Amino acid sequence: MAYSGKLLDLAQRRGHDIRVAIVGAGQMGHGFGCQVERMDGMQLALVVDVDVARIKSLFADIGSTDYVISDDKTELTQALLAGKPAGTTTIDFIAELPFDIVVEATGLPDVGARVAYSCLQAKKDVAVLNVEMDVTIGPLLHATAEKNGAIYTVCHGDEPIEAKVLVDFARDLKFEIIAAGKGKNNPFEPLSTPDTVRERATEKKMNPKMLCSFTDGSKTMIEMAALANTTGLQLSKRGMYGPPATIKTLQDVFALEKDGGVLDRAGVVDYCTGDVAPGVFVIIRTDTPYIKEEMHYLGMGTGPYFALYRPFHLASVEAPLSIARAVLDREASLYSPSLQAEVVSMAKKDLNPGDVIDGIGGYTIRGYADIATDAKRENLVPIGLMQNAVIKREIKVGEFISYDDVDLDEASQIVILRRLQDRLGLTYA
């Protein structure tokens, strides 16, 4: 990898550092912006957020005092071309501004869709910290990037990419992939709401909706669906197994049933609870006698199942590596050519006709991972499309929501783009 020197060389040739724009200056975006500014050859050029205070807070934390905050396109363009950092509260014309790559970090599927699609159409590179959007319209965004000679990538630092790195490593070494996944960080409270987690969120300096998306399981479902989609591995089953496991027992828990594990087949994605979090893992197998002996000699166990384990993921701190990879190598760290898995919508409370859905991490629904073809057969709605949807019939807590059950917000950009993705035949392999 060793991007530092290459970034500086590129900056010298261009006459300026890589101009990075970031949309969303919340917890993830703020951390990303701070890390970008530490890296030679990169500049945090533009910060976009609806809250001006968050923009100013980020600039303050990176020691920037000479910046422009405006919603005027001409003023922002002049500032960026002069090398002066800028901030704005609007995404209306973001694709027309002079930056090199935009990072979408809101976690809001519809905002992410507007930013990513418009910038890719303008032939600009796009990196996202918005897996919620990617599991909904990732194939369309990848195809749009390829058509326009741009890069679309999900950023390093989140579990799907770091698990994918282990999958790629194992495949290159010709090991059989039995399972890949992550340890779940937070206690599983499927009916949690922003209210039930508010105190914990305050202690962690988190948005309650973000924490709720962790505790109700939505985030884990979204991340593991992303891992399935990018690797081509299958979801283990609807909702996954999610067994308890430890670092020492991973290879035993995620073995095949005939060998004492939980899996009915090899080549799947799942997650576990226990001390594996915040790490990611891949379970591999070899029946080659000498390789098995070598793995045992190297302290990897007796086989035939072995666990490859990374004990951390550094979230926004390591995310800028994907910027370097996109700009220098013209490669995406993670993309999904089609969907192996969907994250569908399950009611967290009884819903009645006229109720309006508040989206991921809210009071009404949670995400539930499903095998994509099963979700299609049952006409289930991806959770990324559900913001502001209106319920048409009574739905009981724990029931899945189908397209027949709701009126979607047809003005939503992500709904429009998902309809396009489906029409183009990009959604399913």
Helices and strands as residue ranges (DSSP letters): H 4-14, E 18-23, H 27-38, E 42-48, H 52-61, E 68-69, H 73-81, E 86-88, G 94-96, E 101-104, H 109-121, E 125-128, H 131-148, E 152-154, H 159-172, E 176-183, H 198-204, H 208-215, H 218-231, E 234-235, H 250-253, G 257-259, E 268-272, E 280-285, H 289-297, E 305-310, G 315-317, H 320-324, I 325-329, E 341-347, E 365-371, H 372-377, G 383-385, E 390-391, G 403-405, E 406-407, H 413-423
